[in-house]
Amino acid sequence: MRKSAVYFLIALLMLSLGLTLTPNVLSQTQNIKIVSYSYYIDSLGYLDVVGEVQNVGPNTVNPVYLTGSIYSSSGTAESSSYCQVWVSYLEPQQEAPFYMEFQPPSSTGIWQSADISKIDLTVSIANATSSYQYPDLKITSSSGFINTTGDNNGAYMVTGIIQNTGSQTASNITVVGAFYNSTGTVVAVGYTNYLTPTSLAPSGTTSFEIGAFDLNQSQVSSAEKIKSYSLLVQTELPILQGTAPIVTPSPESSSSPSPSSSQSPSITSSPSPTQKAVNSNSSSNAAAIYVIVIVIAILAIAGTILVLSKRKPHETVKTQKKARKNSMVEILPLAFLVNKAQSTCGNMLLFKYFLRTLVCL
């Protein structure tokens, strides 16, 4: 029993080491760059961080998630949040907007200038994929303007036309947008609902209207005035397989006065200074370590199974312990193959679970 326990413990230690050292070959977080961001307080009292990311790597990624924390001047984390970047299948060199909300600090219930000393943004998920968006939905024209009437008074709007220049029908089309100030920093973002008609056949066209969230252009400071925008068309179908075509970053479009229209973003004030951000995540591509760890872990587990199979338990408990052992043999490789990118903390929890089970043997 003692010898078996030692072998079993060695196998678990090697498994834990493998889970810790083995990189997730799908993870591309190091290739997602946070280009710029800014923040403001909206009408509900939330602090909203808006910005844009770019895929600077060689692979299409999906999905892309960010996490964020806001620190006060004393170094205290006042609020944390997360968001998904507004894109499906972010292709190499492509840019996409994001929007992250932070609740006010529980201590005061409102955001104050002393609460916002530093904003830390991190790319937490960005997995490589062989799928990519249907590339033949083109914005053939667009025009930006500031609405001057009705509930949308002061809202920055963009209207335009999309054409399907490809050979397949596209379904559930949306448009997302990033809006920039005079220095090229993102100060607002926006998106549309599904456009109508819901399906766009080859050579077909459809119109869209998109508004910049929150920033009433008649009330904000000069730093929050929208001077240009960029738009990204998304579709749910078709999603293609293979290597995505190279994306050339679309030029920013300048605003131009036009008549009013009917989009309804919420209008607020309280803008804050713009910021620049750099992705704080990095990961190494250690393929050799990955292979070595897998081989060692498999050998260790195989050795453990061999040792345990030679045990001669009492007939009255033989069936029960054999079932328990077989259950572990199934769980160990499953845990190793399914979630090889778990953190060290998660691995220790897994190790403790199996150690408790060992004690019960």
C-alpha positions as CSV (number, residue, x, y, z in Angstrom):
1,M,0.0,0.0,0.0
2,R,2.8,2.4,0.9
3,K,4.7,1.8,-2.3
4,S,1.5,2.2,-4.4
5,A,0.7,5.5,-2.6
6,V,4.2,6.8,-3.4
7,Y,3.8,6.0,-7.1
8,F,0.4,7.5,-7.2
9,L,1.7,10.7,-5.5
10,I,4.5,11.0,-8.0
11,A,2.0,10.7,-10.9
12,L,-0.1,13.5,-9.4
13,L,2.9,15.7,-8.9
14,M,3.9,15.2,-12.5
15,L,0.3,15.9,-13.7
16,S,0.2,19.1,-11.6
17,L,3.6,20.2,-13.1
18,G,2.3,19.4,-16.6
19,L,-0.8,21.5,-16.2
20,T,1.3,24.4,-14.8
21,L,4.0,24.4,-17.5
22,T,2.1,23.4,-20.6
23,P,1.0,26.5,-22.6
24,N,-2.4,26.7,-24.2
25,V,-1.5,26.5,-27.9
26,L,-4.7,28.2,-28.8
27,S,-4.1,31.3,-26.6
28,Q,-3.1,34.4,-28.5
29,T,-3.5,37.0,-25.8
30,Q,0.0,38.3,-26.4
31,N,-1.0,39.2,-29.9
32,I,-4.0,41.4,-28.9
33,K,-2.9,45.0,-28.5
34,I,-5.0,47.6,-26.7
35,V,-4.5,50.6,-29.0
36,S,-6.1,53.3,-26.9
37,Y,-8.9,54.0,-24.5
38,S,-10.7,56.8,-22.6
39,Y,-13.3,56.9,-19.9
40,Y,-16.2,59.0,-18.7
41,I,-19.0,58.8,-16.1
42,D,-22.4,58.0,-17.6
43,S,-25.9,59.1,-16.5
44,L,-26.3,56.0,-14.3
45,G,-23.1,56.8,-12.3
46,Y,-21.1,54.0,-13.9
47,L,-17.5,54.7,-15.1
48,D,-17.4,53.6,-18.8
49,V,-14.1,52.7,-20.4
50,V,-14.2,52.7,-24.2
51,G,-11.4,51.8,-26.5
52,E,-10.1,49.7,-29.4
53,V,-8.0,46.6,-29.7
54,Q,-5.9,45.3,-32.7
55,N,-4.9,41.8,-33.6
56,V,-1.2,42.1,-34.3
57,G,-0.6,38.3,-34.6
58,P,-0.8,35.9,-37.5
59,N,-4.0,34.1,-36.5
60,T,-7.7,34.9,-36.4
61,V,-9.0,34.9,-32.8
62,N,-12.4,34.4,-31.2
63,P,-13.6,35.4,-28.7
64,V,-11.6,38.3,-27.2
65,Y,-12.3,39.2,-23.6
66,L,-10.7,42.0,-21.5
67,T,-10.6,42.4,-17.7
68,G,-10.0,45.7,-15.9
69,S,-9.4,47.2,-12.5
70,I,-9.6,50.8,-11.3
71,Y,-7.1,51.9,-8.6
72,S,-7.2,55.0,-6.4
73,S,-4.2,57.2,-5.5
74,S,-3.6,55.0,-2.5
75,G,-3.3,51.9,-4.6
76,T,-6.6,50.4,-3.6
77,A,-8.6,48.5,-6.3
78,E,-11.9,50.4,-6.3
79,S,-13.7,48.4,-8.9
80,S,-13.2,45.5,-11.3
81,S,-15.0,44.5,-14.4
82,Y,-14.7,42.6,-17.7
83,C,-16.1,42.7,-21.3
84,Q,-16.1,41.0,-24.6
85,V,-14.7,43.0,-27.5
86,W,-17.3,43.8,-30.1
87,V,-16.2,41.4,-32.8
88,S,-16.6,37.8,-33.9
89,Y,-13.4,36.4,-35.4
90,L,-10.9,39.2,-35.1
91,E,-8.6,38.8,-38.1
92,P,-4.9,39.7,-38.3
93,Q,-4.3,43.5,-38.3
94,Q,-8.1,44.1,-37.7
95,E,-9.2,46.5,-35.1
96,A,-12.4,46.4,-33.0
97,P,-14.0,48.5,-30.2
98,F,-14.8,47.5,-26.7
99,Y,-17.0,49.0,-23.9
100,M,-16.4,48.1,-20.2
101,E,-18.6,49.4,-17.3
102,F,-17.4,49.8,-13.7
103,Q,-19.8,50.2,-10.8
104,P,-19.0,53.0,-8.3
105,P,-16.9,52.2,-5.2
106,S,-19.1,50.6,-2.5
107,S,-17.5,53.0,0.1
108,T,-18.9,56.2,-1.5
109,G,-21.5,55.0,-4.1
110,I,-20.2,57.6,-6.6
111,W,-17.1,58.1,-8.6
112,Q,-14.7,60.8,-7.5
113,S,-11.5,62.0,-9.0
114,A,-9.4,60.5,-6.2
115,D,-10.9,57.1,-7.0
116,I,-9.4,57.1,-10.5
117,S,-5.6,57.1,-10.3
118,K,-4.9,54.1,-12.7
119,I,-6.9,51.9,-15.0
120,D,-5.4,48.5,-15.6
121,L,-6.7,46.6,-18.7
122,T,-5.6,43.1,-19.5
123,V,-6.4,40.8,-22.4
124,S,-7.7,37.6,-20.7
125,I,-9.0,35.4,-23.5
126,A,-8.1,35.4,-27.2
127,N,-8.1,31.9,-28.8
128,A,-6.9,31.1,-32.3
129,T,-9.5,29.7,-34.7
130,S,-9.6,28.5,-38.3
131,S,-13.0,30.3,-38.8
132,Y,-13.4,33.8,-40.1
133,Q,-16.1,36.3,-41.1
134,Y,-17.6,36.4,-44.6
135,P,-15.4,39.2,-46.1
136,D,-17.7,40.5,-48.8
137,L,-20.0,42.9,-46.9
138,K,-18.7,46.3,-47.9
139,I,-19.7,49.7,-46.6
140,T,-20.1,51.6,-49.9
141,S,-20.9,55.0,-48.4
142,S,-21.3,56.6,-44.9
143,S,-21.8,60.0,-43.5
144,G,-21.4,61.3,-39.9
145,F,-23.4,64.2,-38.4
146,I,-24.6,65.7,-35.1
147,N,-28.3,65.3,-34.5
148,T,-30.0,68.6,-33.6
149,T,-33.7,67.6,-32.9
150,G,-35.8,65.5,-30.6
151,D,-34.5,63.0,-28.1
152,N,-31.3,62.5,-30.0
153,N,-30.3,66.2,-29.8
154,G,-26.5,66.3,-29.6
155,A,-25.9,62.7,-30.4
156,Y,-23.3,61.9,-33.0
157,M,-24.8,59.6,-35.7
158,V,-23.6,57.8,-38.8
159,T,-25.7,56.6,-41.7
160,G,-24.6,54.5,-44.6
161,I,-25.1,51.7,-47.2
162,I,-23.8,48.1,-47.1
163,Q,-23.5,46.0,-50.2
164,N,-23.0,42.2,-50.5
165,T,-20.3,42.0,-53.1
166,G,-19.8,38.2,-52.7
167,S,-21.5,35.1,-53.9
168,Q,-23.2,34.0,-50.6
169,T,-26.3,35.2,-48.7
170,A,-25.4,36.9,-45.4
171,S,-27.7,36.8,-42.4
172,N,-28.1,38.8,-39.2
173,I,-25.8,41.7,-40.1
174,T,-24.7,44.3,-37.5
175,V,-22.4,47.3,-37.5
176,V,-20.1,48.4,-34.7
177,G,-18.2,51.6,-34.5
178,A,-15.4,53.4,-32.8
179,F,-15.5,57.2,-32.6
180,Y,-12.3,59.3,-32.3
181,N,-11.4,62.8,-31.1
182,S,-9.0,65.1,-32.9
183,T,-5.9,63.2,-31.6
184,G,-7.2,59.8,-32.8
185,T,-8.1,58.5,-29.4
186,V,-11.4,56.5,-29.0
187,V,-13.8,58.6,-27.0
188,A,-17.1,56.7,-27.8
189,V,-18.4,53.5,-29.3
190,G,-21.7,52.2,-30.7
191,Y,-23.4,49.4,-32.4
192,T,-26.6,48.6,-34.3
193,N,-29.2,45.9,-33.8
194,Y,-29.7,43.4,-36.6
195,L,-30.2,45.2,-39.8
196,T,-33.3,44.7,-42.0
197,P,-33.8,42.7,-44.1
198,T,-32.2,40.0,-41.9
199,S,-30.8,38.3,-45.0
200,L,-28.8,40.0,-47.7
201,A,-28.4,38.2,-51.0
202,P,-25.4,38.7,-53.4
203,S,-25.4,42.1,-55.0
204,G,-28.0,43.3,-52.5
205,T,-27.8,46.4,-50.4
206,T,-29.1,47.6,-47.0
207,S,-28.9,50.8,-45.0
208,F,-27.7,51.3,-41.4
209,E,-27.7,54.0,-38.8
210,I,-25.4,53.9,-35.8
211,G,-25.0,56.3,-32.9
212,A,-22.1,57.0,-30.5
213,F,-23.1,56.1,-27.0
214,D,-23.3,58.6,-24.2
215,L,-21.4,61.7,-25.3
216,N,-23.7,64.6,-26.1
217,Q,-21.6,66.7,-28.5
218,S,-23.2,69.9,-27.4
219,Q,-22.1,69.4,-23.8
220,V,-18.7,67.7,-23.8
221,S,-15.3,69.3,-23.7
222,S,-13.2,69.8,-26.8
223,A,-11.2,66.6,-25.9
224,E,-14.4,64.5,-26.3
225,K,-15.6,66.1,-29.5
226,I,-15.9,63.4,-32.2
227,K,-13.9,64.2,-35.3
228,S,-13.8,60.8,-37.1
229,Y,-15.0,57.2,-36.9
230,S,-14.4,53.7,-38.2
231,L,-17.0,51.0,-38.8
232,L,-16.9,47.2,-38.8
233,V,-19.5,45.0,-40.4
234,Q,-20.3,41.7,-38.7
235,T,-22.5,38.8,-39.8
236,E,-23.6,35.6,-38.1
237,L,-23.7,33.6,-41.3
238,P,-21.9,32.6,-43.4
239,I,-18.8,31.8,-41.3
240,L,-16.0,30.5,-43.5
241,Q,-13.2,28.1,-42.7
242,G,-9.5,28.3,-43.6
243,T,-7.1,31.2,-43.7
244,A,-8.7,34.6,-43.5
245,P,-7.7,37.2,-46.1
246,I,-5.3,39.9,-45.0
247,V,-7.2,42.9,-43.5
248,T,-6.0,46.4,-44.4
249,P,-7.0,48.7,-41.6
250,S,-9.9,50.9,-42.8
251,P,-9.2,54.6,-43.0
252,E,-11.0,56.8,-40.5
253,S,-13.9,58.8,-41.9
254,S,-14.4,62.4,-41.0
255,S,-17.6,63.9,-39.8
256,S,-19.7,66.1,-42.0
257,P,-22.8,68.1,-41.2
258,S,-26.1,66.5,-42.3
259,P,-29.8,66.6,-41.4
260,S,-31.0,65.0,-38.1
261,S,-32.0,61.3,-37.8
262,S,-33.4,58.9,-35.3
263,Q,-31.0,56.8,-33.2
264,S,-31.3,56.8,-29.5
265,P,-28.0,56.5,-27.5
266,S,-28.2,57.7,-23.9
267,I,-26.7,61.2,-23.5
268,T,-24.5,62.1,-20.6
269,S,-21.6,64.2,-19.6
270,S,-18.7,64.0,-17.1
271,P,-15.9,63.1,-19.5
272,S,-12.5,62.2,-18.1
273,P,-9.0,62.5,-19.6
274,T,-8.0,60.0,-22.4
275,Q,-5.4,57.3,-21.7
276,K,-3.1,55.0,-23.5
277,A,-2.9,51.3,-22.7
278,V,-0.5,48.4,-23.4
279,N,-1.5,44.8,-23.1
280,S,0.0,43.4,-19.8
281,N,-0.4,39.7,-20.8
282,S,2.3,37.7,-22.4
283,S,2.8,34.0,-23.0
284,S,5.6,31.9,-24.4
285,N,5.4,29.3,-27.1
286,A,7.1,26.4,-25.4
287,A,6.3,23.5,-27.7
288,A,9.3,21.4,-26.6
289,I,8.2,21.7,-22.9
290,Y,4.7,20.9,-23.9
291,V,5.7,17.6,-25.6
292,I,8.1,16.6,-22.8
293,V,5.6,17.3,-20.0
294,I,2.9,15.2,-21.9
295,V,5.3,12.3,-22.3
296,I,6.4,12.4,-18.6
297,A,2.8,12.7,-17.4
298,I,1.6,9.8,-19.5
299,L,4.5,7.6,-18.4
300,A,3.9,8.5,-14.7
301,I,0.2,7.7,-15.0
302,A,0.9,4.4,-16.8
303,G,3.3,3.4,-14.1
304,T,0.8,4.2,-11.5
305,I,-1.9,2.1,-13.2
306,L,0.5,-0.8,-13.5
307,V,1.4,-0.7,-9.8
308,L,-2.1,-0.3,-8.7
309,S,-3.2,-3.2,-10.9
310,K,-0.9,-5.6,-9.0
311,R,-2.5,-4.9,-5.6
312,K,-4.5,-7.8,-4.0
313,P,-7.1,-6.2,-1.8
314,H,-9.4,-8.2,0.4
315,E,-12.3,-9.8,-1.6
316,T,-14.9,-7.9,0.4
317,V,-13.6,-4.5,-0.8
318,K,-12.0,-5.5,-4.1
319,T,-14.9,-4.5,-6.3
320,Q,-15.4,-1.1,-4.6
321,K,-11.7,-0.1,-4.8
322,K,-11.3,-1.3,-8.4
323,A,-14.2,0.9,-9.4
324,R,-12.6,3.9,-7.6
325,K,-9.3,3.2,-9.3
326,N,-10.9,3.0,-12.7
327,S,-12.7,6.2,-12.1
328,M,-9.4,7.9,-11.4
329,V,-7.8,6.5,-14.5
330,E,-10.6,8.1,-16.5
331,I,-10.4,11.4,-14.7
332,L,-6.6,12.0,-14.8
333,P,-6.1,12.1,-18.6
334,L,-9.4,14.0,-19.1
335,A,-8.3,16.7,-16.7
336,F,-4.9,16.9,-18.4
337,L,-6.2,17.1,-22.0
338,V,-9.3,19.3,-21.6
339,N,-7.9,22.1,-19.5
340,K,-4.1,22.2,-19.9
341,A,-4.1,26.0,-19.5
342,Q,-5.3,26.1,-15.9
343,S,-3.5,28.3,-13.4
344,T,-1.1,27.0,-10.7
345,C,-3.9,27.7,-8.2
346,G,-6.3,25.6,-10.1
347,N,-3.8,22.8,-10.4
348,M,-3.2,22.7,-6.6
349,L,-6.9,22.4,-6.1
350,L,-7.0,19.4,-8.4
351,F,-4.0,17.9,-6.6
352,K,-5.7,18.4,-3.2
353,Y,-8.8,16.6,-4.5
354,F,-6.9,13.6,-5.6
355,L,-4.8,13.6,-2.4
356,R,-8.0,13.5,-0.3
357,T,-9.2,10.6,-2.5
358,L,-5.8,8.8,-1.9
359,V,-6.2,9.1,1.9
360,C,-9.5,7.3,1.6
361,L,-8.0,4.3,-0.2
